[in-house]
C-alpha cells in the first residue's frame, strides 16, 4: 500500500491470519493525545488491522477504544490484561511522564493474547507491530505453553553451576 510497505503484510502474516480456525476479535486500547512519535498510533493500528481483516476472509474484526472515555472501558482494558505504561514528553523547559494505554488484546473463544506495550522507533515507525500481531494470532491457535529444553554437557549454559535446575 505504501512506498516502503509500512502497512503491507508479509506473506507469512497473510498466511497466518488466513489459516485462523475461528473468528478473532481484536480490541486496541489506545489513549488519546499521545506524544511524538506515538501521535499517530491509533491510525497506524487501524491501517494495519484493516490489512489483517482483509487477509482473514472475514475471520478477524477489531475495534479501537480510548480507555479514558469511561471507567467501564478502563475496567474492560484491565480485565484483558492491559495496563497503563509511562510515556515521557519533553519540551524546552519541561519533562513530564504520563500513564497511557497502548495495548492490543486478541480473543478467540476463551483464548486471549495481549500485546501489552506497543513501541515506536524514534522515527515513528512501528517496527515490531506486524511481528507482535502475527505472533499473537499464531499463539491463539496454539494456546498451550511451549517447552524449552537445555542440553547439559559440552560446555553449554546448562553446564554452569549458576544455571537453575
C-alpha positions in Angstrom: 0.0 0.0 0.0 2.9 2.4 0.6 6.2 3.0 -1.0 8.1 1.3 1.8 5.4 -1.3 2.5 4.6 0.0 6.0 1.1 -1.3 6.0 1.6 -4.2 3.6 1.5 -7.6 5.4 4.2 -10.1 4.7 3.2 -13.4 3.1 3.8 -15.2 6.4 1.3 -12.8 8.2 -1.2 -13.2 5.5 -1.0 -17.0 5.7 -1.3 -16.9 9.5 -4.4 -14.8 9.5 -5.9 -16.7 6.6 -5.5 -20.0 8.4 -7.4 -18.9 11.5 -9.8 -21.7 12.5 -12.3 -19.4 14.1 -13.3 -15.8 14.5 -10.9 -13.4 16.3 -11.8 -10.1 17.8 -9.2 -7.5 18.5 -9.6 -4.7 21.0 -6.9 -2.0 20.8 -6.9 0.2 23.9 -5.1 3.4 22.9 -5.0 6.6 24.9 -5.8 9.8 23.1 -3.3 12.7 22.5 -0.1 10.6 22.7 3.2 12.4 22.3 5.6 12.0 19.4 6.5 9.5 18.0 3.2 7.9 19.0 0.8 10.6 18.0 -0.5 8.5 15.0 -0.6 5.2 16.9 -4.3 4.7 16.7 -4.4 5.3 12.9 -1.4 3.0 12.4 -3.1 0.3 14.3 -6.3 0.8 12.3 -4.5 0.7 9.0 -2.6 -2.5 9.8 -5.7 -4.2 11.3 -7.5 -3.4 8.1 -4.9 -5.4 6.2 -5.3 -8.3 8.7 -9.1 -8.2 8.4 -8.9 -8.2 4.6 -6.5 -11.2 4.6 -8.5 -13.1 7.1 -11.6 -13.7 4.9 -13.9 -12.0 7.5 -12.5 -14.0 10.4 -10.9 -11.0 12.1 -12.8 -8.0 13.4 -11.4 -5.1 15.5 -12.2 -2.0 17.4 -10.1 0.8 18.7 -11.0 2.1 22.1 -10.0 5.1 24.2 -10.0 3.9 27.8 -10.2 7.4 29.1 -13.7 7.7 27.8 -15.2 5.9 30.8 -14.4 3.9 33.9 -16.3 0.9 32.4 -14.0 0.9 29.4 -10.9 1.2 31.6 -12.1 -1.8 33.6 -12.5 -3.7 30.3 -8.9 -2.9 29.4 -7.7 -4.1 32.8 -9.9 -7.3 32.5 -7.9 -8.4 29.4 -4.6 -7.7 31.0 -3.9 -4.2 29.6 -2.1 -1.9 31.9 -1.1 1.7 31.7 2.5 2.4 30.8 4.6 5.5 31.3 5.3 7.7 28.3 7.6 10.7 28.6 7.3 14.0 26.8 10.0 16.6 26.7 9.9 20.3 25.8 12.5 23.0 26.1 11.8 23.7 29.8 9.9 20.7 30.9 10.0 16.9 31.2 6.8 15.1 32.0 5.6 11.5 32.4 2.1 10.3 31.6 0.4 7.0 32.2 -1.3 5.8 29.0 -2.8 2.7 27.3 -1.2 1.4 24.1 -2.2 -2.2 24.3 -3.9 -4.7 22.0 -5.9 -7.8 23.0 -6.7 -10.6 20.7 -9.5 -13.0 21.6 -10.7 -16.2 20.0 -13.3 -18.0 22.1 -11.7 -18.4 25.6 -8.2 -17.8 24.3 -6.5 -14.5 24.9 -3.3 -13.0 23.7 -2.2 -9.5 24.7 0.4 -7.2 23.2 0.9 -5.0 26.3 3.0 -2.1 25.2 3.2 -1.1 21.5 6.6 0.5 20.9 7.6 3.0 18.3 11.0 3.6 17.0 12.5 7.1 17.2 11.4 7.8 13.6 7.8 7.0 14.5 7.5 3.7 12.7 6.1 0.6 14.5 8.9 -1.8 13.5 7.7 -4.8 15.6 4.0 -4.2 15.1 3.4 -6.9 12.4 5.6 -9.4 14.2 3.8 -8.9 17.6 0.3 -9.2 15.9 1.1 -12.3 13.9 2.8 -13.9 16.9 -0.4 -13.2 19.0 -2.6 -14.7 16.3 -0.5 -17.8 16.0 -0.5 -18.2 19.8 -4.3 -18.1 19.8 -4.3 -21.1 17.6 -1.8 -23.0 19.9 -2.6 -21.7 23.5 -0.7 -24.5 25.3 2.6 -23.4 26.8 5.7 -24.2 24.8 8.6 -26.0 26.4 12.2 -25.0 26.1 15.0 -27.5 26.8 18.6 -27.1 27.5 21.2 -29.7 26.9 23.8 -30.3 29.6 27.4 -31.0 28.7 29.7 -29.8 26.0 30.2 -26.5 27.9 26.7 -25.2 27.2 24.8 -22.8 29.6 23.1 -25.8 31.4 26.6 -27.0 32.5 27.2 -23.8 34.5 26.7 -24.2 38.3 24.6 -20.9 38.3 22.1 -22.4 35.8 18.8 -23.1 37.6 17.9 -26.8 37.6 
